[in-house]
Amino acid sequence: MLNIRFEDLVNISNKLISAGYNVRRHCCEYYIGNLEKFICVVAVFPRWKEIRVYTLTKDTLPKDISEILREIAEKYSMKLIIRSIKSKS
């Protein structure tokens, strides 16, 4: 199993907060938003070597969020998967 340092998991939250986002973290899941809406949910799966991002808006994922996540994915040789959850309305 791939071990991600606890400090790196906390650092993801800190970088997102510094970039101006609201972040709620539970273990390896991050709920990211701004003052108006949720933007995405991020799940880090160390065992599968994946970081999965599910966008919750019709907009593309903000570049600063993807850069922060890409940095940690590259550090641990993980695959970064970004998917959009589209509304049925």
N, C-alpha and C positions, 0 to 999 in steps of 0.2 A: 504494500500500500504506500502511496505517495504521502509524505508528511508535509503539510504546510504549517509553517511556524505560526503560532498564535499571534505574534506581533504583526505578521503580514495580514492576517484576517482583520485585525483591529485597524491596521494602516489603511485598508480599503475604505472603511467607514470614515476615518479621519480625512482622507484625501477628498472623498465625496462631499463631506461637510464643509471642508475648506473651499471647495468649488461652488458652494452656495446651495447645496441640496439638503433636504431633510432625509435622514436615513434611520431606518429601524432595522436592527440586526438581531437575528436569532440563530446562534451557532454559525452555520455556513450559508444562511439565507439573508438577503438584503432587500428591503423594500425601499425604493428610492422615489422621491417626489420633490415637488417644490411647494410653495404655499397654495397653489391652485389645484394641483392634481397629482396622482401617482403617475410616474413615468415608466418605471419598469420594476421587475422582480429579478433578482440575480440569485442563482443557486450555484454554489461551488461544490463539485463532486470530486474530492481528491482521489478516491478509489478508481473512478472512471477516467481520471485526468481530463476533466471537462469543467468549463465554466459556462453555464447556460444563462442567457439573458432573454427574458420575455418582455417585450415592449407592450405597454398598456394603452398607448395612444396611437392615433393615425400618423403622427409625425415620426420621422426617423430618430434613432437613438442619438442624443446629443454627443458631439465629438469628444468632449472632455470626459464623459462617462466611459465611452468605449476605449479611450486612451488609458485611463486608470486601470480598467479591467485587462486590457491587452498587455500592460506592463507586468501584472502578476501572472498572467497566462504564460508569457514568454519566460519569466523567471523560473517557473516550475515545469516548462515544456507541456503545458496543458492546451487543449483545444478550446477556442472561444467560439461559442455557438450563439448567434443572435437570431431570435425568432419574434415575429409579430403576432400578437393575439388580436385578431380583427373582430370588430363588433359585427354582429349579424343584422344590425338595423340599417 
